[in-house]
Amino acid sequence: MNSPWDPRFEALMRAALRLLEPDEPLLPDLPTTDYGLDSLAMVELLLGIEETYGIWIPDDVVEPGLFATPEMLWNTVAELCGSDSSSMT
């Protein structure tokens, strides 16, 4: 199965999801809080994404629902990077 995001995003998500086993797939609809994403991890993930992609995620976009699934967060990252999510992989 091809990943819907690039390897940098995959690595950032895996680092933030401390309960996701290394051999377990990172699925688009995975409930992130079930895999250890808490408020501190959300902030660290946000900062990592901004640094990695050279973007700034506006405060009005940042809310817990943004981090609900990898797909929701990736779609926002792709939009802020100026391309659709499928072309960034």
N, CA and C of each residue as an Amber inpcrd file, in Angstrom:
protein
   267
   0.8390000  -1.1910000   0.0000000   0.0000000   0.0000000   0.0000000
   0.8760000   1.2430000   0.0000000   0.6040000   2.1390000  -0.9010000
   1.3480000   3.3920000  -0.9510000   0.8490000   4.3320000   0.1290000
   1.7880000   5.0360000   0.7290000   1.4390000   5.9940000   1.7620000
   0.8750000   7.2540000   1.1130000  -0.1650000   7.8540000   1.7170000
  -0.7450000   9.0720000   1.1420000   0.0680000  10.3270000   1.4570000
   1.1790000  10.2020000   2.1570000   2.0250000  11.3450000   2.5210000
   3.4800000  10.9920000   2.2940000   4.3430000  11.9760000   2.4450000
   5.7580000  11.7290000   2.1980000   6.4420000  11.1290000   3.4300000
   7.6660000  10.5960000   3.2410000   8.3790000   9.9360000   4.3410000
   8.6890000  10.8600000   5.5260000   8.8490000  12.1410000   5.2770000
   9.1240000  13.0660000   6.3880000   7.9290000  13.1390000   7.3310000
   6.7400000  13.2300000   6.7710000   5.5290000  13.2680000   7.5800000
   5.3540000  11.9590000   8.3370000   5.5920000  10.8680000   7.6650000
   5.4920000   9.5440000   8.2950000   6.4190000   9.4680000   9.5040000
   7.6440000   9.9280000   9.3540000   8.6170000   9.8890000  10.4570000
   8.1790000  10.7750000  11.6190000   7.6770000  11.9720000  11.3160000
   7.2030000  12.8710000  12.3670000   6.0200000  12.2640000  13.1190000
   5.0950000  11.6810000  12.3940000   3.9270000  11.0740000  13.0260000
   4.3390000   9.8830000  13.8900000   5.2040000   9.0450000  13.3760000
   5.6280000   7.8710000  14.1360000   6.3490000   8.2760000  15.4220000
   7.1410000   9.3270000  15.3670000   7.8350000   9.7990000  16.5670000
   6.8380000  10.3130000  17.6070000   5.7430000  10.9060000  17.1590000
   4.7450000  11.4710000  18.0650000   3.8000000  10.4100000  18.6330000
   3.5990000   9.3430000  17.8920000   2.6620000   8.2970000  18.3090000
   3.4230000   7.1910000  19.0330000   3.7140000   7.4230000  20.2840000
   4.5890000   6.5270000  21.0480000   4.0210000   5.1290000  21.2550000
   2.7260000   4.9380000  21.0780000   2.1240000   3.6160000  21.2540000
   1.9590000   2.8510000  19.9410000   2.3630000   3.4550000  18.8400000
   2.2910000   2.7830000  17.5360000   3.5390000   1.9240000  17.3700000
   3.3390000   0.6380000  17.2010000   4.4590000  -0.2870000  17.0400000
   5.1750000  -0.0170000  15.7090000   6.5070000  -0.2190000  15.6630000
   7.2640000   0.0550000  14.4310000   6.7580000  -0.7070000  13.2040000
   6.2440000  -1.9150000  13.4060000   5.7660000  -2.7120000  12.2710000
   4.2780000  -2.5030000  11.9780000   3.6360000  -1.6560000  12.7650000
   2.2150000  -1.3680000  12.5780000   2.0570000  -0.2610000  11.5350000
   1.1410000  -0.4190000  10.5880000   0.9750000   0.6290000   9.5700000
   0.3790000   1.9090000  10.1540000   0.8260000   3.0230000   9.6220000
   0.2670000   4.3280000   9.9870000  -0.8530000   4.6100000   8.9880000
  -2.0620000   4.3070000   9.4050000  -3.2140000   4.4330000   8.5250000
  -3.7690000   5.8530000   8.5420000  -4.3400000   6.3100000   7.4250000
  -4.8760000   7.6690000   7.3590000  -5.9150000   7.9900000   8.4260000
  -6.7400000   7.0040000   8.7940000  -7.8200000   7.2530000   9.7490000
  -7.4980000   6.7850000  11.1760000  -6.2370000   6.5310000  11.4590000
  -5.8190000   6.0820000  12.7800000  -6.1450000   7.1390000  13.8370000
  -6.8340000   6.7700000  14.8960000  -7.1550000   7.7480000  15.9460000
  -5.8950000   8.0510000  16.7740000  -5.3190000   9.1970000  16.5630000
  -4.0080000   9.5080000  17.1270000  -3.9700000   9.4890000  18.6520000
  -5.0360000   9.9200000  19.2990000  -5.0120000   9.9220000  20.7640000
  -4.9740000   8.5050000  21.3280000  -5.5050000   7.5470000  20.5940000
  -5.4420000   6.1440000  21.0270000  -4.0110000   5.6100000  20.9780000
  -3.1480000   6.2730000  20.2500000  -1.7640000   5.8320000  20.0900000
  -0.7680000   6.7680000  20.7760000  -1.2560000   7.5350000  21.7390000
  -0.3570000   8.2960000  22.5950000  -0.1640000   9.7560000  22.2710000
  -0.9140000  10.2950000  21.3330000  -0.7600000  11.7110000  21.0190000
  -1.5170000  12.5380000  22.0550000  -0.7530000  13.1620000  22.9470000
  -1.3450000  14.0350000  23.9540000  -1.0210000  15.4830000  23.6010000
  -1.4030000  16.4150000  24.4680000  -1.2420000  17.8320000  24.1360000
   0.2280000  18.2240000  23.9500000   1.1240000  17.6820000  24.7600000
   2.5430000  17.9900000  24.6030000   3.0670000  17.4420000  23.2750000
   2.6770000  16.2280000  22.9490000   3.0980000  15.6300000  21.6830000
   2.5400000  16.4050000  20.4950000   1.3320000  16.9620000  20.6350000
   0.7520000  17.7750000  19.5620000   1.6050000  19.0130000  19.3020000
   2.0420000  19.6620000  20.3640000   2.8790000  20.8550000  20.2190000
   4.2130000  20.4860000  19.5700000   4.8210000  19.4040000  20.0260000
   6.0960000  18.9710000  19.4520000   5.9300000  18.5960000  17.9810000
   4.8460000  17.9250000  17.6620000   4.5650000  17.5510000  16.2760000
   4.3490000  18.7870000  15.4180000   3.5920000  19.7210000  15.9110000
   3.3390000  20.9740000  15.1990000   4.6490000  21.6960000  14.8900000
   5.5030000  21.8290000  15.8890000   6.7920000  22.4990000  15.6840000
   7.6630000  21.7330000  14.6960000   7.6500000  20.4160000  14.7840000
   8.4210000  19.5960000  13.8470000   7.9440000  19.7520000  12.4200000
   6.6270000  19.8000000  12.2310000   6.0650000  19.9840000  10.8920000
   6.4440000  21.3590000  10.3450000   6.2930000  22.3850000  11.1720000
   6.6300000  23.7350000  10.7120000   8.1050000  23.8240000  10.3100000
   8.9720000  23.2240000  11.0930000  10.4090000  23.2620000  10.7770000
  10.7320000  22.4250000   9.5370000  10.1770000  21.2390000   9.4720000
  10.4670000  20.3260000   8.3570000   9.9840000  20.8720000   7.0170000
   8.7940000  21.4290000   7.0070000   8.1950000  21.8880000   5.7460000
   8.3630000  23.3770000   5.4940000   8.9480000  24.1010000   6.4440000
   9.1450000  25.5380000   6.2620000   7.8410000  26.2950000   6.1440000
   6.8500000  25.8610000   6.9130000   5.5390000  26.5080000   6.9000000
   5.2030000  26.9870000   8.3020000   4.1810000  27.8160000   8.3810000
   3.6280000  28.2420000   9.6580000   2.1670000  27.8660000   9.6440000
   1.7500000  27.1300000  10.6650000   0.3540000  26.7420000  10.7630000
  -0.3460000  27.7890000  11.6190000  -1.2660000  28.5530000  11.0390000
  -1.9320000  29.6490000  11.7570000  -2.6520000  29.1670000  13.0120000
  -2.6530000  30.0200000  14.0250000  -3.2880000  29.6850000  15.2940000
  -4.7620000  29.3370000  15.1350000  -5.4510000  29.9800000  14.1940000
  -6.8800000  29.7060000  14.0400000  -7.1580000  28.3340000  13.4250000
  -6.1200000  27.6940000  12.9090000  -6.2550000  26.3550000  12.3480000
  -5.9230000  25.2900000  13.4020000  -5.0980000  25.6750000  14.3610000
  -4.6230000  24.7300000  15.3700000  -5.6870000  24.5170000  16.4390000
  -6.1980000  23.3050000  16.4650000  -7.1500000  22.8740000  17.4780000
  -7.0510000  21.3510000  17.5320000  -7.4530000  20.7540000  18.6470000
  -7.2610000  19.3020000  18.7880000  -7.8070000  18.4700000  17.6370000
  -8.9060000  18.8750000  17.0210000  -9.4610000  18.1100000  15.9030000
  -8.5200000  18.0000000  14.7110000  -7.6400000  18.9700000  14.5660000
  -6.6610000  18.9380000  13.4740000  -5.7710000  17.7030000  13.5740000
  -5.5390000  17.2570000  14.8010000  -4.6370000  16.1380000  15.0590000
  -5.3710000  14.8100000  15.2320000  -6.6660000  14.7730000  14.9610000
  -7.4720000  13.5770000  15.2210000  -6.9810000  12.3530000  14.4610000
  -6.5850000  12.5560000  13.2110000  -6.0620000  11.4590000  12.3890000
  -4.8740000  11.9840000  11.5790000  -3.9820000  11.0950000  11.1600000
  -2.8860000  11.5420000  10.3040000  -3.3830000  12.2110000   9.0190000
  -4.4590000  11.6990000   8.4540000  -4.9910000  12.2560000   7.2150000
  -5.4450000  13.7110000   7.3780000  -6.1180000  14.0030000   8.4870000
  -6.5820000  15.3790000   8.7110000  -5.4000000  16.3430000   8.8010000
  -4.3850000  15.9310000   9.5180000  -3.2120000  16.7840000   9.6620000
  -2.4580000  16.9040000   8.3390000  -2.2910000  15.7990000   7.6350000
  -1.5800000  15.8280000   6.3550000  -2.2820000  16.7310000   5.3420000
  -3.5950000  16.6730000   5.2950000  -4.3240000  17.5210000   4.3460000
  -4.0570000  19.0000000   4.6120000  -3.9670000  19.3740000   5.8750000
  -3.6540000  20.7600000   6.2310000  -2.2320000  21.1150000   5.8380000
  -1.2920000  20.2130000   6.1130000   0.1090000  20.4530000   5.7390000
   0.2230000  20.6240000   4.2340000  -0.4000000  19.7340000   3.4790000
  -0.3270000  19.8050000   2.0160000  -0.9270000  21.1020000   1.4980000
  -2.0430000  21.5050000   2.0840000  -2.6890000  22.7520000   1.6660000
  -1.7800000  23.9550000   1.9380000  -1.1670000  23.9740000   3.1100000
  -0.2840000  25.0940000   3.4540000   1.0000000  25.0970000   2.6290000
   1.3840000  23.9390000   2.1410000   2.5720000  23.8510000   1.2820000
   2.2360000  24.2220000  -0.1640000   0.9570000  24.4310000  -0.4340000
   0.5500000  24.8830000  -1.7600000   0.3870000  23.7960000  -2.7780000
   0.1070000  22.5900000  -2.3320000  -0.1640000  21.5240000  -3.2880000
  -1.1630000  20.5710000  -2.6780000  -1.7540000  19.7480000  -3.5370000
  -2.6790000  18.7630000  -2.9680000  -1.8680000  17.6170000  -2.3880000
  -2.4610000  16.9010000  -1.4750000  -1.7410000  15.8730000  -0.7340000
  -1.1760000  14.7690000  -1.6090000  -1.8140000  14.4600000  -2.7000000
  -1.3290000  13.3630000  -3.5490000  -0.0710000  13.7420000  -4.3170000
   0.1470000  15.0180000  -4.5670000   1.3240000  15.4010000  -5.3480000
   2.5680000  15.5740000  -4.4990000   2.4390000  15.5310000  -3.1780000
   3.5950000  15.7110000  -2.2940000   4.2480000  14.3930000  -1.9270000
   3.6890000  13.2650000  -2.3140000   4.2370000  11.9560000  -1.9310000
   5.3360000  11.5520000  -2.8520000
